[in-house]
Amino acid sequence: MEKAVVIRNKCGVHTRPAALIANIASKFVLDVWIKKEGVEGWLNAKSVLGILSLEGCLGDKIIISSEEEEAIVVIINLFKDKFGEE
């Protein structure tokens, strides 16, 4: 299963949001994958460095994929909440 979300916070996906995403993804047994729309290849959402390599900026569309639907929902909600930054 996969779902897309648009980055809404001004600073994009920097270290703190990346750590939040990785922390949540790590709580699930199954893999959680993340990528930026238009870019080849999935990155492990349990890796802060992997997430940072997305270079996600305001307005970018991010796709989350996992067999763990709850993981997708929780991570999408982080993006929708602007990672609690605004």
QUIRACOR-V85546 format. One record per backbone hydrogen bond with DSSP energy under -1.0 kcal/mol. NH is the residue of the N-H (numbers start at 1). CO is the residue of the C=O. E is the energy in kcal/mol with one decimal. If there is no record, write none. Layout:
# QUIRACOR-V85546
nh;co;e
NH;CO;E
NH;CO;E
This chain:
# QUIRACOR-V85546
nh;co;e
3;64;-2.3
5;62;-2.5
7;60;-2.7
12;9;-1.5
13;56;-2.4
14;12;-1.2
18;14;-2.3
19;15;-2.4
20;16;-2.2
21;17;-2.6
22;18;-2.6
23;19;-2.4
24;20;-2.2
25;21;-2.9
26;22;-2.2
27;24;-1.4
28;25;-1.5
33;65;-3.4
34;43;-2.5
35;63;-1.9
37;61;-3.0
39;36;-2.1
43;34;-2.6
45;32;-2.8
47;44;-1.6
51;47;-2.3
52;48;-2.7
53;49;-1.7
54;51;-1.6
55;52;-1.6
59;7;-2.7
60;57;-2.5
62;5;-3.5
63;35;-3.2
64;3;-3.1
65;33;-2.7
66;1;-2.4
69;67;-1.1
72;68;-1.5
73;69;-2.3
74;70;-2.5
75;71;-2.3
76;72;-2.8
77;73;-2.1
78;74;-1.4
79;75;-1.8
80;76;-2.5
81;77;-2.0
82;79;-1.7
83;78;-2.7
84;81;-1.8
85;82;-2.0
